[in-house]
C-alpha cells in the first residue's frame, strides 16, 4: 500500500477498495434499508470513495503535497493504517481498515476521526435516519429548510443568520459532528462571547471528539488546553511528538 501510494499506482488504488467487504460491514438493515443503502451507495458514495482514495495520489503528484505513513495496527484478523497528508497551510489524517477476501488484502472502510466512527457506521446511521424520517417527515422538512437557510447565509457572508439556521436543525438530524464543527467555526467568526459560550457548551461533556477538542483549543488560544489536545492527538492517532510539533511550528491547520 505504502509503495503503491509513493509510486502513484492509480490502478492499484482503484482496485484495492472492496465494495463487497464494505457492504458486509453495514450490518442488517431490512429490505427497505438495503434498498435505500444500495441506491445511495451506487449513485453517490461509490464514486466519492474512489475519488477520495485517488485524491491522496493526485495531491502528492500534482499539488506538491506530502504523504506520510503514520501507523499500522494489527487487530485480530484485520489491520488499520493511518496516513498524514500535508498541504500548503493544512494537514489531514486518513485511516483505512484492511481486510482479507479470498486471501487478498483489500481496503474495506475509512475511519473519520472527525466523526469518531467508521464510514460504514455513518452510512448505516444515514440510512436509518432516512427510514425513520421519510419524505413526509416534519423533522426532515425542517432540517432541509434549515440547511438551505444555512447555505444561503454562508454564501452571503451572514454568519449570524448561518448560526441561527444551524440551531434550527432538529436534534433528530444532528447525529453527525459536522453540525458541531460548523457551529464552532461560525462562533469563532462572531466574537468572544459567542465563542466562549460555544466552548462552554462543549467542554461540559465528559468525552469530546478529538477534532472538536482541537478546534476549540485552536480558537481559544489557551496554551495549556492546546498542549493537552496535542497529547490526545499523539496518543489517539499515533503521530510522533516530533512530527506534530513540526506541524504546529509551521502553523499548519488540521482541516
C-alpha positions as CSV (number, residue, x, y, z in Angstrom):
1,X,0.0,0.0,0.0
2,X,2.7,2.5,1.0
3,X,4.8,1.6,-2.0
4,X,1.8,2.0,-4.4
5,X,0.9,5.4,-3.0
6,X,4.5,6.6,-3.3
7,X,4.8,5.3,-6.8
8,X,1.5,6.9,-7.9
9,X,0.0,3.5,-8.9
10,X,-3.6,4.7,-9.7
11,X,-4.8,1.3,-10.9
12,X,-3.7,-0.5,-7.7
13,X,-5.5,2.1,-5.6
14,X,-8.6,1.8,-7.8
15,X,-8.7,-2.0,-7.4
16,X,-7.7,-2.0,-3.7
17,X,-11.2,-1.0,-2.4
18,X,-13.6,-3.8,-1.9
19,X,-17.2,-2.8,-2.3
20,X,-18.2,-6.3,-1.1
21,X,-16.3,-6.1,2.2
22,X,-17.6,-2.5,2.8
23,X,-21.2,-3.6,2.2
24,X,-20.8,-6.5,4.6
25,X,-19.8,-4.0,7.4
26,X,-23.1,-2.2,7.1
27,X,-25.0,-4.8,9.0
28,X,-28.7,-5.7,9.0
29,X,-31.0,-3.1,7.6
30,X,-34.0,-5.0,6.3
31,X,-35.4,-4.9,2.7
32,X,-36.2,-1.2,2.8
33,X,-32.9,-0.3,4.4
34,X,-30.9,-2.3,1.9
35,X,-32.8,-0.7,-1.0
36,X,-32.1,2.8,0.4
37,X,-28.4,1.9,1.1
38,X,-27.8,0.4,-2.3
39,X,-29.3,3.5,-4.0
40,X,-27.2,5.9,-2.0
41,X,-24.1,3.8,-2.4
42,X,-24.3,3.2,-6.1
43,X,-25.4,6.7,-7.1
44,X,-23.2,8.8,-4.8
45,X,-20.9,7.0,-2.4
46,X,-19.2,4.5,-4.7
47,X,-17.6,7.2,-6.9
48,X,-16.9,9.5,-3.9
49,X,-14.8,6.8,-2.2
50,X,-12.9,6.1,-5.4
51,X,-12.2,9.9,-5.8
52,X,-11.2,10.3,-2.2
53,X,-8.7,7.4,-2.5
54,X,-7.2,8.7,-5.7
55,X,-7.1,12.2,-4.3
56,X,-4.3,11.1,-2.0
57,X,-2.1,10.4,-5.0
58,X,-3.3,13.4,-7.0
59,X,-2.4,15.9,-4.3
60,X,1.1,14.5,-4.0
61,X,1.7,14.1,-7.7
62,X,0.1,17.3,-9.0
63,X,-0.2,19.7,-6.0
64,X,3.1,19.3,-4.2
65,X,1.5,17.7,-1.1
66,X,3.5,15.3,1.2
67,X,2.0,11.9,2.2
68,X,3.4,10.2,5.3
69,X,2.6,6.8,6.8
70,X,1.9,7.3,10.5
71,X,0.9,4.0,11.9
72,X,-0.1,0.4,11.1
73,X,-2.0,-1.5,13.8
74,X,-2.8,-5.2,13.5
75,X,-6.0,-6.0,15.3
76,X,-7.3,-9.6,15.3
77,X,-7.7,-10.6,11.7
78,X,-7.6,-7.1,10.1
79,X,-5.3,-4.1,10.1
80,X,-5.7,-0.3,10.4
81,X,-3.3,2.0,8.6
82,X,-3.1,5.8,9.1
83,X,-1.7,8.4,6.8
84,X,-0.9,12.1,7.1
85,X,-1.3,14.4,4.1
86,X,0.5,17.7,4.4
87,X,-0.6,20.6,2.0
88,X,0.2,24.3,1.9
89,X,-1.1,25.5,5.2
90,X,-3.1,22.4,6.1
91,X,-2.9,18.8,7.1
92,X,-5.3,15.8,7.1
93,X,-5.4,12.3,8.6
94,X,-6.8,9.3,6.7
95,X,-7.2,5.9,8.3
96,X,-8.1,2.7,6.4
97,X,-9.3,-0.7,7.5
98,X,-7.7,-3.6,5.6
99,X,-9.4,-7.0,5.5
100,X,-8.7,-10.2,3.6
101,X,-11.0,-11.5,0.9
102,X,-10.1,-14.8,-0.9
103,X,-6.6,-14.5,0.7
104,X,-6.1,-11.0,-0.8
105,X,-5.9,-7.8,1.3
106,X,-8.4,-5.0,0.4
107,X,-9.3,-1.6,1.8
108,X,-12.7,-2.2,3.4
109,X,-13.5,1.0,5.3
110,X,-12.4,4.6,6.0
111,X,-12.3,5.9,9.6
112,X,-13.4,9.5,10.2
113,X,-11.5,11.0,13.1
114,X,-13.8,14.0,13.0
115,X,-16.8,11.7,13.5
116,X,-15.2,9.1,15.7
117,X,-16.6,6.3,13.6
118,X,-16.1,4.2,10.5
119,X,-17.7,5.4,7.3
120,X,-19.8,2.2,7.2
121,X,-21.3,3.2,10.6
122,X,-22.0,6.7,9.4
123,X,-23.7,5.3,6.3
124,X,-25.8,2.9,8.4
125,X,-26.9,5.9,10.6
126,X,-27.7,7.9,7.5
127,X,-29.9,5.1,6.1
128,X,-31.7,4.5,9.4
129,X,-32.3,8.3,9.6
130,X,-33.8,8.3,6.1
131,X,-36.1,5.4,7.0
132,X,-37.3,6.9,10.3
133,X,-37.7,10.3,8.8
134,X,-39.0,9.7,5.3
135,X,-40.1,12.3,2.7
136,X,-43.2,13.1,4.7
137,X,-41.5,13.7,8.0
138,X,-41.8,17.1,9.5
139,X,-38.4,16.9,11.1
140,X,-36.9,16.1,7.7
141,X,-38.5,19.1,6.1
142,X,-37.4,21.3,8.9
143,X,-33.8,20.0,8.6
144,X,-33.8,20.6,4.9
145,X,-35.2,24.2,5.3
146,X,-32.7,25.0,8.0
147,X,-29.8,23.6,6.0
148,X,-30.8,25.6,2.9
149,X,-31.0,28.7,5.0
150,X,-27.6,28.0,6.4
151,X,-26.1,27.6,3.0
152,X,-27.7,30.8,1.7
153,X,-26.5,32.7,4.7
154,X,-22.9,31.3,4.3
155,X,-22.9,32.2,0.6
156,X,-23.8,35.8,1.6
157,X,-21.3,36.0,4.4
158,X,-24.1,36.4,7.0
159,X,-22.6,34.4,9.9
160,X,-25.2,35.3,12.5
161,X,-28.0,34.1,10.2
162,X,-26.0,31.0,9.4
163,X,-25.5,30.1,13.1
164,X,-29.2,30.7,13.7
165,X,-30.1,28.4,10.9
166,X,-27.9,25.7,12.2
167,X,-29.6,25.9,15.6
168,X,-33.0,25.3,13.9
169,X,-32.0,21.9,12.7
170,X,-34.0,19.3,14.7
171,X,-32.0,17.2,17.2
172,X,-33.0,14.1,15.3
173,X,-30.8,15.3,12.4
174,X,-27.8,16.4,14.5
175,X,-26.4,12.9,14.5
176,X,-23.0,13.8,12.9
177,X,-20.2,16.0,14.2
178,X,-20.2,18.2,11.1
179,X,-23.0,20.1,12.8
180,X,-20.9,20.9,15.9
181,X,-17.8,21.6,13.7
182,X,-19.7,24.1,11.6
183,X,-21.2,25.7,14.8
184,X,-17.7,26.1,16.3
185,X,-16.2,27.6,13.1
186,X,-19.1,30.1,12.9
187,X,-18.9,31.0,16.6
188,X,-15.2,31.9,16.0
189,X,-16.3,34.5,13.5
190,X,-18.8,36.1,15.7
191,X,-16.9,37.4,18.7
192,X,-15.5,36.2,22.0
193,X,-18.8,36.0,23.9
194,X,-20.4,33.6,21.4
195,X,-17.2,31.6,21.1
196,X,-16.9,31.3,24.9
197,X,-20.5,30.1,25.2
198,X,-20.0,27.6,22.4
199,X,-16.8,26.2,24.0
200,X,-18.5,26.1,27.4
201,X,-21.4,24.1,25.9
202,X,-19.0,21.5,24.5
203,X,-16.5,21.3,27.4
204,X,-19.1,20.2,29.9
205,X,-19.3,16.9,28.1
206,X,-17.2,14.1,29.6
207,X,-15.8,12.7,26.4
208,X,-15.3,15.0,23.5
209,X,-14.3,14.2,19.9
210,X,-10.5,14.9,19.4
211,X,-11.1,17.1,16.4
212,X,-13.7,19.2,18.2
213,X,-11.3,19.5,21.1
214,X,-8.6,20.6,18.6
215,X,-10.9,23.3,17.1
216,X,-11.8,24.7,20.5
217,X,-8.2,24.8,21.6
218,X,-7.2,26.4,18.3
219,X,-9.8,29.2,18.7
220,X,-9.4,29.7,22.5
221,X,-5.6,30.4,22.3
222,X,-5.2,28.6,25.6
223,X,-1.7,27.2,25.6
224,X,-2.4,24.6,28.4
225,X,-5.5,23.5,26.6
226,X,-3.6,23.1,23.4
227,X,-0.9,21.0,25.0
228,X,-3.5,18.7,26.4
229,X,-5.1,18.4,23.0
230,X,-1.7,17.7,21.4
231,X,-1.1,14.9,23.9
232,X,-4.5,13.4,22.9
233,X,-3.6,13.6,19.2
234,X,-0.4,11.8,19.7
235,X,-2.0,9.1,21.8
236,X,-5.2,8.6,19.8
237,X,-3.8,8.9,16.3
238,X,-0.3,7.7,16.7
239,X,1.6,10.6,15.3
240,X,5.1,11.3,16.9
241,X,5.7,14.3,19.1
242,X,8.5,15.4,16.7
243,X,6.2,15.4,13.7
244,X,3.2,17.0,15.4
245,X,5.5,19.7,16.9
246,X,6.8,20.3,13.4
247,X,3.3,20.8,12.0
248,X,2.4,23.2,14.8
249,X,5.7,25.2,14.4
250,X,4.8,25.7,10.8
251,X,1.4,26.9,11.9
252,X,-0.3,24.3,9.8
253,X,-4.0,23.8,10.5
254,X,-5.8,20.4,10.8
255,X,-8.7,20.5,8.4
